[in-house]
Structures are given as structure tokens and as C-alpha cells.
Amino acid sequence: MSKPATLGVIGAGAWGTALAQMLASDGRDVLLWAFEAEVVAAINTDHRNPLYLPSAALAPTIRATGDLAEFAAIDTVLVVTPAQVLGRVLTGLTTAPRDLVLCSKGIEAGTGRMMFDVASEAAPGSAIAVLSGPTFAHEVAAGLPTAVTLACNDGVAQWERLAPALARPTFRPYYSDDVVGAEIGGAVKNVLAIACGVVDGLGLGQNARAALITRGFAEMARFGAAYGATFDTIAGLCGLGDLVLTCSSTSSRNFSLGKALGEGMSAAEALADKRTVAEGAHTAPVLAQLAAERGIDMPITKAVADLLAGTPARDVVQTLLVRPLKAEWEAGA
């Protein structure tokens, strides 16, 4: 019996390392690209990633590299770099893989492009899919049950290739062909998680958090509809599911950022000297701009963008609380 084909993961942060660990859980070989030489050395020597996922003892079938040329022979590559460098990293591939699975969540600052558009330009020969959903890295690495959306731009044929390669007993992908919706859910929830962290940091209570999650979901649904996403996708694992998870725990980097801002720290202080990236901080300004250009009312998103630009947390909360009273699902409510 032939050995299963090697899978590749580009990006050895906490999420990329966790995905590599999950993929290697059945004994499969996994190649993991890391930017930092010390991460490559630690994974290959000690089977640990002390910088980004110190809690996990990594499978011996994970091999790390700093050379993207080694991915030339790999058919399926998961991309887990920070959203703002995804295009630059992908241009370093010498050969486009057959299937490129995007696991980064965000919108490119400066261009307003979703990750699908960035990857399509950087790797035009690949069939692109989006993997997104409620996933804390440390739980996936520990083998705890997880379900995600796997949105395939190439439709059912791509799903039939990818699902057997990615599914594991405790990692369950669900099929979608709505790549736009999957991307929007993952990008918008990061911004809303910052807002929920602010609620926690200011001590505004559980009622306020529940209200913000619900009204934030309405913003996500409006933005998704404007870009052609289906409501079913936004209400699924990659939208509502991910929103609930990241708006409820300090394990979320974006929630932790918002909590720090709510407690009085400046955005510059909260974002300084962090190895891990809170993507919502990059996404909020461009998301607010895109919403304004299209006439999509997203007051919570705008509040987060204003907060990151220096408006005090209590001021942005007060702005939200004095908005006109409207029907719950009225456009602009």
C-alpha cells in the first residue's frame, strides 16, 4: 500500500502549527513552512513550537522548512500566513499547487481585496478553497472535536479531493461552494471580537455582550448580502459559529486586544511587541471603508475603526447607544 501523499502548510504560527498537527495525527507526512529559523530548528529537533504553540508536543512526521521551493511537489497546500503578507508569501512558490486552501482570515489593507482575490493573482494555476470556522488552535492541536466550513471554488470535484485529505476523526469539514461568504464571515468576526473584548474590558456585562454579538451578526449578514454571500453561509460555522467563539473568550487574540483597549490601553500599546497578529486590527479600517463606499450601515465596525484610530472606548460605546431607534432587521438598524 502506497504512503499517503505529503500535505503542506505555509505558516507556522499557532493556527498553522495546529493544522499541521491535526493533519499528521493519522501518521501522514506534513511539510510546515516557518518564517523564523529558530522555529524551523525547534520543530525539527524538539518537535515543539515554543514561540507560537508551546503546549503541543508535535508529531514526528511534521518536518519544518524555511524554503518554499520544497513545496513544488506538494499537491495540497494550506496557507496560514497573516492576511497582510499572504500575497507576498505565495509569490515565493516556484510551482502553484493543485489545491490551495486558504486558512487566513482578513481583508488586504490598501486594496480591500479578499484573500481569494489575493491568492488568485499570486497563484493563478491553483484551484482555491477556503477553510474557516470556530477554531481555537490549542484545541485543534489537542485533538478536541472541531467542525469547519470548507468552501470550494472548484465545486464538488475539489471537495471530493480535499475532504478525504483534510478530515480526521475529530476534525470535520462541511461542504460549501460559497467562497465569498466563508471569507466574509472570517474577516468580519475578527472586528466584532474586538468590540466584544471592549465590552468585557469596560465591565458592561453579559447583556451588552449578547446584544453586540447579535447586532454584529446583522452587520455581517448585511455586508455578506452586498457581496453576494448566501445567508446560510453567514449563519453557518464560518460566520455565526466563529463569531460566537471569538466573541466569548480571551483565547481569541482579537477579543484580548479589545479587552485591553476597554481597560484603557492605547491601540499602539496593545499592538506593540506581539508575535501573534490580531487580524481584526488590520481589517476594521478597510472593512469600515468598504461598507461606507457601498452604503452598508455597520455602526459596530465603524466604532472599532474609530477606537483603533484613537477615540476613547467609552466614547465609541456612547455613540452606539444614542443611535436612533429602529426595527431590528430594518436596513441600517
N, C-alpha and C positions, 0 to 999 in steps of 0.2 A: 504494500500500500504506500502510495507516494506521500511525502510530507506536505502538510498544508502550506499554501503559498504565504510568503512573508508579507506582513502588513507594515505600513509605515505611519508614523505620527510625527508631524512637524510642529515643534513647540513643546518644551519640557517644563512649563510652569506646572502649577498644581493640577489643573484640569487635563493638560496633555499627558502628564505622568500618570494620572489616574486612568485615563483611557488606554494608555499602553499597558498598564497593569491588568485592566479588565480584559483586553484582547489577548493577553498572554496567559490568562487563567486556565485555558484548555491546553497549554503546552505549546502553543504556536509561537514561532519566531516573530518578534516585533522590533523594527528599527525605529529608534527615537532620536530626533534631531534636537540638539540643545545649542543655544547661542553661547553659553558660558562654558569655557574649557573645564572649569572646576566641577560643573555639573556632569559633564561627559565622564570625567575621571571617577567621580563618586559613584555614578550608576554602574559603570563597568567594573570597578574594583570592589565596592562595598554593597552593591545592589540597593543603594539608597539615594534619595534626592534631598539632602539636608536643607537646601535653600528653599524649596517650594512645597515639598510634601514629606516632611521628616517622619511622620507617623507610619509610613508604609514601608514594609520590607518587600522589595521589588523582586519579581520573578527572574530567575537566571536566564530565561530566554529573551529578555529585553536587552538589546545592545544599543548603546548611545553612540552618536557621532556628531561631529560639528561640520561635516562635509555633505552638502546637499547633493553632490554628484552621486553619492551612494544610493539615492532613491531612483536612479534611472531604470532599474529593472523591476520596480515595485508597481503593481497594477492598481492597488487601492491605497490612497494616502489620506489620512485625516489631518486637517490643518487647524492648529490650535494656538496660533500666534496671537498677540494683541491685535485688535482690529486695525489699528492705525498703521501697522507695518506689514499687514498681510500681503499686499500687492508687491512690496519691495522684496519680501522673502520669496514669494512664488517665482519672481523673475530669475531667481538663482537656480531653479530647477533646470537641469540640462535636457530632460525629456519630460513631457507632460504625461502624468499617469492616466490610465483609462478612466478611473473614477477618483474624483477629488471631493472629499466630504468636508464641508466647512463646519467647524465647531466653534468659531469665533463669533461673538455677538456684539454688533455695533454698527455705526454708520461712519463712513470716512469723513473726517473733518476737512473742510475746504472744498470738497466736491459734492457732498451729500449723497454719495453712492453707497448702495447696499453692498455687502460682502460678495454676493453673487456677481454683481457687475464688475467689481474689482478683480475677482478671480477669473472671470470670463476673458478679460483683457490680458491678464498676466499668464494664463494657461489656456489658450484658445483650443487646444486639442483635447481637453478633458471633458468628460460628462460630469456635471456638478450636482452634488446633493448637499442638503443642509441638515445637520443633526442638532436638535435643540430640545430643551425640556427642563424639568425641575431636577437639577443635578448638583449636589454638593460633592466636590472632588473627593474629599476624605471618605465619604460613604461609598462612592463607586469603587474606590481603591480597596475598601474593606470588604467588597462583595455583597453589600446590602442591596435589597431589591430596588430597582430603578426602571422607570419607563420613560421613553423619549419619543419625539416625533422624528421620523426620517423622511424628509421631503425630497423627492427625486425629480429633477428637471427632465430626465430621460424617461420618466414614467415607469411602468410596471417592469419593463425589461431591466432597468437599472436596479429597481427594488429586488428583483429575483437574484441579481448578482450580489447585492450588498447585504441583504437581510441575513443570509446564512453566514456571511463573513463577520458580521458585527454582533449578532445576537449571542447572548450567553444565558445560562440558566437564571441569573439574577439581573440581566440587562436586556430589557425587552423593547425593541423598536416597533413603532406603529407607522404604517404607510400613509403618506400624503403626496399629492402632486403639486401642492401649493407652496412653492419655494418662497414666494414673496411674503405670504402670511407667516411662515416659520421664521423668516428673518426679522420681520417687524415685531413679532412677539418677543424675541430675544433681545432686540435693541431697546424697545420701549420699556420693558420691565426693569431694566437696569436703572433708568432715570427715576421711575416710580419707587424703586427700592431706596434710593437716596432720600426721597420725600418721606417715606415711612421711617427711615432712620432719624430724620429730623423730628418727627412726631415723638419718637422714643426719647431722643436727647432733650427735648423740651418738657418731657413729662406730661404730654397731653392726653394720655390714656388710651385704653383699648378701643373705646367707641370711635375715637378720632382715627385710629389706625384702620379699623374696619371700613369706615366711611371713605378714607383715602384710597384703600385698595379697590373698593367698588367704583368710585368715581374715576380712578386711574384706569380701570379696565374699560370704562366708557370711552376714555380718551384713546386707548389702544385700539378699540373697535372702530372709532371714527377714522383714525389715521389709516388703519388697515383697509377699510372700505374705500377710502380715497385712492389707494394704491392698487386696488383690485384683489385684495386678500378676501378669502371667504370667512364668514363669521364663525363657522365650525372650526377653522384652524385657530382663530384668535381665542375661541372658548376652549381649546384643547390643551394638551400638555405643554406645547411650546409657547402658549400665550398665558391663559389663566393659571395653568398649573405652575409654570415658572414664576409668575407674578406672586402667587401665594407663598411659595417657598422663600423667595429672595426678600420679600417684604416682612418676614417674620422672624429673622434670626441674624445674630451678629456673625454667623458663619459666612454671610454674604458680605463681600468686600464693599459693595455699593451701600448696603444698609449701614455698615460700620462707618463709612465716610459720612453719611447723613447724620448719624448719631453724634459724631464728633462735631459737625457743624452746628447741630442743635444745642450742643453743650457749650458753644461759644468759640470754638476753634475756627480760625480763618481757613478758607479753601487752600491757600498756599501752604499753611502749616499742616493741614490734614493730608495733603497730597505729597508732601516732601519726603524724600528718603524712603520711599516704599518700593520694594521689588515687585510686589503684585500690583496689578492695574485694576482700578475701579473704572470700567469702561463707560459707565454712566456719566462720568465727569466730562469725557470727550463727546459723548453722544448728545447730552442735553442741549448745548447751544445750537448744534446743527439741526437737531430734531425740532427745536422751537422755531428756527428759521424756516425750515421746510413747511411746518404747519402754518406759519404766518403767510408764506407765499401762496399756499393753496387755500387759505381761508378756513383752515381746520381749527376749531377752538380747542386748545389744550392748555387750560389755565395752570394745572399742576406742573406740567412740563415747563411752561414759561417761568413759573415760580422757582423751580430748581435751577434753571438757567440764570435767573436773576440772583439767586443765592450764591451760585458759583462765581458770579461776577462781583460779588461783594455786598449785596443787600443783606441786612441782618435777618436771621431766621424768623424772629417774631414779627418782623415787618411783612415778610412774604406770606406768613400764615394769616395775618390780619387782612391782607389783600384778598386772599381766597375766601375768608369768612364774610366779607362785606359785598360779595358779588350779588347781582340781582337774583331774586327767587324765580325759579323756572320749573317746568315739568322735568321729571327725572331723565327721560330719554329724548327730550327735545334737542335738536341740533344746537350745539353751543351751550348745553346745560352744564 
